[in-house]
Amino acid sequence: MMKTKIAGLGFYVPDWVVTNDELTKLMETSDAWIQERTGIKERRYARKHEETTTTMGARAAQIAIDRAGIQKEDVDFIIFATLSPDYYFPGCGVLLQRELGITKTEIGALDIRNQCSGFIYGLSIADQFIKTGMYKNILLVGAEMHSMGLQFSTPGRNVSVIFGDGAGAVVLQPTQKEGQGILTTQLHSDGTHAEQLAMISPGSHGGYHLGKEKFGFPDTEFGEIFVYQELIEQKSYYPTMEGQLVFKMAVQKFPEVIMEALAKTGLEKSAIDLLVPHQANLRISQYVQAKLGLRDDQVWNNIQKYGNTTAASIPIALCEAWEAGKVREGDLVCLAAFGSGFTWGSALIRW
């Protein structure tokens, strides 16, 4: 039976390292405060006007293509996951195609908007295309440039200290090798608490009410120029997060979706050789590790160095683990994510 394998991996992070101490110059915080709550010591920021979500994605993609042993012209489909695109539209998929110089082939490009779960969702979609024989070389990219839209002040510190920039990519191909490839992917969502981890504006909600809160553009008559004073006062153009709720949901859904994948394949927790969780918060990863009874060497965390890079976090961590020799042929690798939406998912891969 045809399965999907990861044939090549690559990641790119900018060279600008931003430590916790540097953030103390912009907001009331401290290195100890940030590390205690998130585990993060530093993160990377891209150079504005020099790098974008797309250009970082292209750097990671080229590495993955080279390692897959193919030419970029061999790519027959692109999937791009991000919450921080270069433009509101069009999406980064076509921009990546142009950046790589493969527009002549006129291949399809799909953009995924599932935030922290974007890479898992993209992996599941690619798996279906590969298994049905529709495509043979799918390029899946997760990339983020959060630094362009964070609130670097004390009111925004709960969010701003968490996020970093970077990109990861994989090339997916069919395989008929016994026991190799993606064994299962599990996808879930629940929009009940969508606004508890969100960037409300820009949007088309036009004063949409949720409970006692009102989000969106101020009331205007048809033809009037929008007045953005209300948006400025609300600061709804910055990301917001109800941290306690997100943490509570994450530590519940992470183990659930991992156990669901294991049950689907008839495997036990002890079969996992390496867990690569979305790098949301080191405390969440440690909780999940304890819940599953995994050793430190069975879980790959790098949020300490890069912060939360949402859609890019799993491919960056997976590639880094592979480069470190932690992913070997025959290993059972588990990927899992939870994030805005809320959306969550998992994947089991036999390397």
C-alpha positions in Angstrom: 0.0 0.0 0.0 1.3 3.5 -0.9 2.3 5.6 2.0 3.9 9.1 2.4 7.4 9.6 3.5 9.4 12.7 4.4 12.2 12.6 1.8 13.9 15.9 2.8 13.9 18.4 5.6 15.2 21.9 6.0 14.9 24.9 8.4 16.0 28.5 8.5 16.0 31.0 11.4 17.3 34.6 11.2 20.7 35.4 12.6 19.3 38.2 14.9 19.1 36.7 18.4 16.9 38.6 20.8 17.4 37.7 24.5 14.9 38.1 27.3 17.2 40.8 28.8 16.8 42.9 25.6 13.0 42.8 25.9 13.3 44.3 29.4 14.3 47.5 27.7 10.8 47.7 26.0 8.5 46.4 28.7 8.3 45.6 32.4 9.5 42.0 32.5 12.6 40.0 33.4 14.6 37.0 32.2 13.4 35.1 35.2 9.8 36.0 34.7 9.8 34.9 31.1 11.7 31.6 31.7 9.5 30.7 34.6 6.3 31.0 32.6 7.5 29.9 29.2 10.9 28.3 29.3 12.1 30.7 26.6 15.6 32.2 26.9 15.8 33.8 23.5 14.2 34.0 20.1 15.1 35.1 16.5 13.7 38.1 14.7 13.9 38.6 10.9 15.3 41.9 9.5 12.3 44.0 8.4 12.5 45.1 4.7 15.2 42.4 4.2 13.4 39.2 5.1 9.8 38.1 4.9 7.7 35.0 5.8 8.1 33.9 2.1 11.9 34.5 1.8 12.5 32.5 5.1 10.2 29.8 3.8 12.2 29.7 0.5 15.5 29.3 2.4 14.1 26.3 4.4 12.4 24.9 1.2 15.6 24.9 -0.8 17.4 22.9 1.9 14.6 20.3 2.0 14.6 20.0 -1.8 18.3 19.5 -1.9 18.2 16.8 0.8 15.4 15.1 -1.0 17.7 14.7 -4.0 15.3 16.4 -6.4 15.4 19.6 -8.4 13.0 22.4 -7.5 11.3 21.9 -10.9 10.3 18.4 -9.7 8.0 19.9 -7.0 4.4 19.3 -8.2 2.4 20.9 -5.4 3.1 23.5 -2.7 1.4 23.8 0.7 2.3 26.9 2.8 1.2 27.2 6.4 1.4 30.6 8.2 -0.5 33.1 10.3 1.9 36.0 9.3 1.8 36.2 5.5 3.6 38.8 3.5 0.3 40.2 2.3 -3.3 39.9 3.5 -3.8 38.3 0.0 -2.5 36.6 -2.1 -1.1 33.9 0.2 2.5 32.9 0.5 2.1 29.7 -1.6 2.4 31.6 -4.9 5.0 34.0 -3.5 7.1 31.0 -2.5 6.7 29.5 -6.0 7.9 32.8 -7.5 10.8 33.1 -5.0 12.0 29.6 -5.9 11.7 30.4 -9.6 9.4 27.6 -10.5 6.4 29.5 -12.0 6.9 28.0 -15.5 5.6 24.7 -14.3 2.3 26.4 -13.1 1.9 23.9 -10.2 -0.8 24.4 -7.6 -0.2 26.2 -4.4 -2.4 25.9 -1.3 -2.3 28.2 1.8 -3.2 26.8 5.2 -4.5 29.1 8.0 -4.5 26.9 11.0 -1.9 28.7 13.1 0.0 26.4 15.5 -1.6 23.3 13.9 -0.9 24.5 10.4 2.0 22.1 9.7 0.0 19.0 11.0 -3.0 20.0 8.9 -0.8 20.5 5.8 0.9 17.2 6.5 -2.5 15.4 6.5 -3.6 17.1 3.3 -0.3 16.2 1.6 -0.6 12.6 2.8 -4.0 12.2 1.0 -2.7 13.6 -2.2 0.4 11.4 -2.1 -1.5 8.2 -1.2 -4.0 8.7 -4.1 -1.2 9.2 -6.6 -2.2 12.7 -7.4 1.3 14.2 -6.6 4.8 12.8 -6.2 6.8 15.6 -4.7 4.9 17.9 -2.4 6.7 20.8 -0.7 5.2 21.6 2.7 6.4 24.8 4.4 5.6 26.4 7.7 7.0 29.9 8.2 6.3 32.9 10.5 7.5 36.5 10.9 5.7 37.3 14.2 8.0 40.2 15.0 6.3 42.4 12.5 3.1 42.6 14.5 3.8 42.2 18.2 3.0 44.8 20.9 6.4 45.6 22.3 5.1 47.2 25.5 4.1 46.1 29.0 0.4 45.6 28.1 1.4 43.2 25.4 4.2 41.3 27.1 2.2 38.1 27.8 2.1 37.5 24.1 5.1 39.4 22.8 7.7 37.5 24.9 6.6 34.2 23.5 6.9 34.4 19.7 9.8 34.3 17.3 10.5 34.1 13.6 11.6 31.2 11.4 10.7 28.6 8.8 10.8 24.9 8.3 10.0 22.7 5.3 9.7 19.1 4.2 9.5 17.3 0.8 6.9 14.5 0.9 7.1 11.6 -1.5 5.3 8.2 -2.0 6.9 5.1 -0.6 6.0 1.4 -0.8 8.7 0.3 1.7 7.1 -1.9 4.3 6.5 -0.1 7.6 7.7 3.3 6.4 5.8 6.6 6.2 2.9 8.4 7.7 0.8 5.9 9.7 -2.0 8.2 10.7 -3.0 11.9 11.1 -5.7 13.1 13.5 -7.2 16.6 13.1 -9.7 18.4 15.4 -11.1 21.9 16.1 -13.5 23.7 18.4 -14.3 27.3 17.7 -16.1 28.0 21.0 -13.2 30.1 22.4 -11.9 31.5 19.1 -11.3 35.0 20.3 -9.3 33.9 23.3 -6.2 33.4 21.1 -6.6 35.7 18.2 -5.7 38.8 16.2 -9.1 40.4 15.6 -8.3 43.1 13.1 -8.0 43.5 10.2 -11.2 41.7 9.6 -14.6 42.0 8.0 -16.6 41.6 11.2 -17.7 45.3 11.2 -18.6 45.7 14.8 -19.6 42.1 15.4 -20.7 41.5 19.0 -19.6 38.7 21.2 -21.1 38.8 24.6 -20.4 42.2 26.2 -17.4 42.8 23.9 -17.6 44.5 20.5 -14.9 43.8 17.9 -14.1 45.3 14.6 -14.7 48.5 12.6 -16.6 51.4 14.1 -20.2 51.9 12.9 -20.2 53.8 9.7 -22.7 54.6 7.0 -22.3 53.1 3.5 -19.7 55.1 1.6 -18.1 56.7 4.7 -14.4 56.4 5.1 -13.6 54.0 7.9 -12.3 55.7 11.1 -9.7 53.6 12.9 -9.7 55.4 16.2 -11.8 52.7 17.8 -9.4 50.0 16.5 -6.5 52.0 17.9 -8.2 52.3 21.3 -9.1 48.6 21.3 -5.6 47.6 20.0 -7.4 44.7 18.2 -4.7 44.8 15.6 -2.3 43.1 18.1 -2.6 39.4 19.0 -4.3 38.7 22.3 -4.3 35.5 24.4 -6.1 34.3 27.5 -3.1 32.4 28.7 -4.7 30.3 31.5 -7.5 29.0 29.2 -5.0 28.2 26.4 -2.8 26.3 28.8 -5.7 24.4 30.3 -7.0 23.3 26.9 -3.5 22.5 25.6 -2.6 20.1 28.4 -5.9 18.3 27.8 -5.9 18.1 24.0 -2.2 17.3 23.5 -2.2 13.9 25.3 -5.7 13.1 23.9 -4.8 13.5 20.3 -1.5 11.6 20.8 -3.3 8.7 22.4 -5.9 8.8 19.6 -3.2 8.3 17.0 -1.7 5.4 19.0 -5.1 3.8 19.3 -5.7 4.2 15.6 -2.5 2.3 14.9 -2.6 -0.2 17.7 0.6 1.0 19.3 1.5 1.8 22.9 3.0 4.9 24.4 6.2 3.0 24.9 6.6 2.6 21.1 7.3 6.3 20.6 11.0 6.9 19.9 10.6 10.6 19.6 7.9 13.1 20.4 8.2 16.5 18.6 5.5 18.8 20.1 4.6 22.2 18.8 6.8 24.6 20.7 4.0 26.6 22.4 5.4 26.6 26.0 8.0 24.5 27.6 5.7 23.9 30.6 3.1 22.4 28.3 5.6 20.1 26.7 6.9 19.0 30.1 3.4 18.2 31.3 2.6 16.2 28.1 5.9 14.3 28.6 5.1 13.4 32.1 1.5 12.4 31.2 2.9 10.0 28.5 5.7 8.7 30.8 8.5 9.7 28.3 12.1 10.3 29.1 13.8 13.6 28.4 15.7 12.0 25.4 12.3 11.0 23.9 11.1 14.6 23.5 12.6 17.3 21.4 12.2 20.9 22.7 13.9 23.9 21.2 11.5 26.7 22.4 14.3 27.8 24.7 16.3 29.1 21.6 13.6 30.1 19.1 10.4 30.9 21.1 7.0 29.9 19.6 7.2 29.9 15.8 3.7 28.6 15.4 3.3 26.8 12.0 7.1 26.7 11.7 7.8 25.2 15.1 7.3 21.5 14.3 9.3 21.4 11.1 12.1 23.4 12.6 12.2 21.1 15.7 11.9 18.0 13.5 14.7 19.0 11.2 16.9 20.0 14.1 16.3 16.7 15.8 17.1 14.8 12.5 20.3 16.8 12.1 21.3 15.9 15.6 20.9 12.2 14.8 17.8 11.8 17.0 15.6 10.5 14.2 16.8 7.2 12.7 15.4 4.8 10.1 12.6 2.7 11.7 11.9 5.1 14.5 8.4 6.0 15.5 8.1 9.7 15.5 5.0 11.5 16.9 4.1 15.1 16.0 1.4 17.0 17.9 0.1 20.6 18.0 -2.5 22.7 19.7 -3.3 26.4 19.0 -5.5 29.2 18.0 -9.0 28.3 16.8 -8.8 26.1 18.8 -7.3 23.6 16.4 -5.2 20.6 17.3 -3.8 17.5 15.7 -1.2 14.7 15.7 0.7 12.5 13.2 2.5 9.2 13.7 5.4 8.6 11.3 7.5 5.5 10.9 10.8 6.9 9.6 
